[in-house]
Structures are given as structure tokens and as C-alpha cells.
Amino acid sequence: MKSHDTLFEGGPMDGRTLPVPVGPTGNPPKTYRIPVPDAAGGPPTVLVYRREPRAYGKRLGLVRGWKYVHDPVGGPTGLRARLPWGKPPGGASGKPGDPQD
């Protein structure tokens, strides 16, 4: 499995570079979760990092590497791709004549 050394910014991993496995496209995952064991034997704390572009190329503006930035909230961002055949947000069917809640 291939991996690339990726920079981490913010949080406890600030300034460290770790090898992160890359997918079939050569990009690291969008979120990277690091479980940190608890010293008292409790459940581990999970650090969440989000992928961001490190730099852009001058000519074409393509991404020239990735870095991970600490996400203290660690939850989903709510920015999911909406497919045209899916239901609209709010659960309504969107058809005319349907009763509204």
C-alpha cells in the first residue's frame, strides 16, 4: 500500500509529518482519525483532522500537495453531495399536491 508523508497542523499533532496511506487516485482520505489511548484505561480520545490543499500550482492552479488541519468539533460538516434524484432537504417529496407537514 502506498503512503505519502503528510503535514499535520493544529491540535496535539501540530508540526508533525506522518505517512498517510493514499487511495487508488493517489489522494489521502478527506478525514483522518487518530485514536489516542486514555492513560486511566478509559475509552480512547479520537483526534479528527480534515484534508486541505497545501499549495496551488502557478500555471494551472492545481493542488500541489495536501495537509491535515485539526477539527476540534470532529463531527460531520453537513456538506454532502446532493444527487438530483434524491429527496430535497427537509424530507418533503416535492411533488405538487402533496400535503405539507
SULZI-V314747 format. One record per residue. RES is the residue in three letters. SS is DSSP state (H for helix, E for strand, - for the rest). PSI is psi as a letter, one per 20 degrees, with the letter a starting at -180 (none if undefined). D_FIRST is the distance of its C-alpha to the first C-alpha in Angstrom with 2 decimals. Layout:
BEGIN
[[RES/SS/PSI/D_FIRST] [RES/SS/PSI/D_FIRST]]
END
This chain:
BEGIN
[[MET/-/p/0.00] [LYS/-/q/3.79] [SER/E/q/6.64] [HIS/E/q/10.36] [ASP/E/p/13.37] [THR/E/p/15.43] [LEU/E/p/19.12] [PHE/E/p/20.74] [GLU/E/p/24.44] [GLY/-/r/27.06] [GLY/H/a/27.31] [PRO/H/h/26.51] [MET/H/j/23.30] [ASP/-/p/25.35] [GLY/-/i/24.48] [ARG/-/q/21.33] [THR/E/p/18.09] [LEU/E/q/14.89] [PRO/E/p/11.20] [VAL/E/p/10.17] [PRO/E/q/6.87] [VAL/E/q/7.79] [GLY/-/a/8.70] [PRO/-/h/9.67] [THR/-/i/12.49] [GLY/-/j/10.84] [ASN/-/q/12.64] [PRO/E/r/12.01] [PRO/-/q/13.78] [LYS/-/h/17.59] [THR/E/q/18.27] [TYR/E/p/16.62] [ARG/E/p/18.41] [ILE/E/o/18.84] [PRO/E/p/20.99] [VAL/E/o/23.55] [PRO/-/q/25.58] [ASP/-/p/29.35] [ALA/-/h/31.47] [ALA/-/j/34.16] [GLY/-/j/31.96] [GLY/-/a/32.00] [PRO/-/q/29.28] [PRO/-/q/26.39] [THR/E/p/26.61] [VAL/E/p/23.78] [LEU/E/p/23.28] [VAL/E/p/22.32] [TYR/E/p/21.15] [ARG/E/q/21.32] [ARG/E/p/19.56] [GLU/E/q/22.13] [PRO/E/p/22.32] [ARG/-/g/22.75] [ALA/-/r/24.93] [TYR/E/q/26.19] [GLY/-/q/26.96] [LYS/-/h/30.66] [ARG/-/g/31.21] [LEU/-/i/29.36] [GLY/-/k/28.45] [LEU/-/q/24.74] [VAL/E/p/22.34] [ARG/-/k/21.30] [GLY/-/r/18.69] [TRP/E/q/18.27] [LYS/E/r/19.56] [TYR/E/p/19.98] [VAL/E/p/23.61] [HIS/E/p/24.92] [ASP/-/o/26.41] [PRO/-/h/29.19] [VAL/-/g/30.07] [GLY/-/j/26.62] [GLY/-/a/27.76] [PRO/-/q/27.18] [THR/-/i/28.65] [GLY/-/j/30.54] [LEU/-/n/29.36] [ARG/-/q/28.11] [ALA/-/p/28.33] [ARG/-/p/31.62] [LEU/-/q/31.82] [PRO/-/h/35.25] [TRP/-/j/35.94] [GLY/-/r/35.16] [LYS/-/q/37.87] [PRO/-/q/39.10] [PRO/-/q/38.59] [GLY/-/i/41.18] [GLY/-/i/41.04] [ALA/-/q/43.97] [SER/-/h/43.85] [GLY/-/j/45.41] [LYS/-/q/47.85] [PRO/-/q/51.47] [GLY/-/i/53.86] [ASP/-/p/51.40] [PRO/-/q/52.78] [GLN/-/q/51.27] [ASP/-/none/50.59]]
END
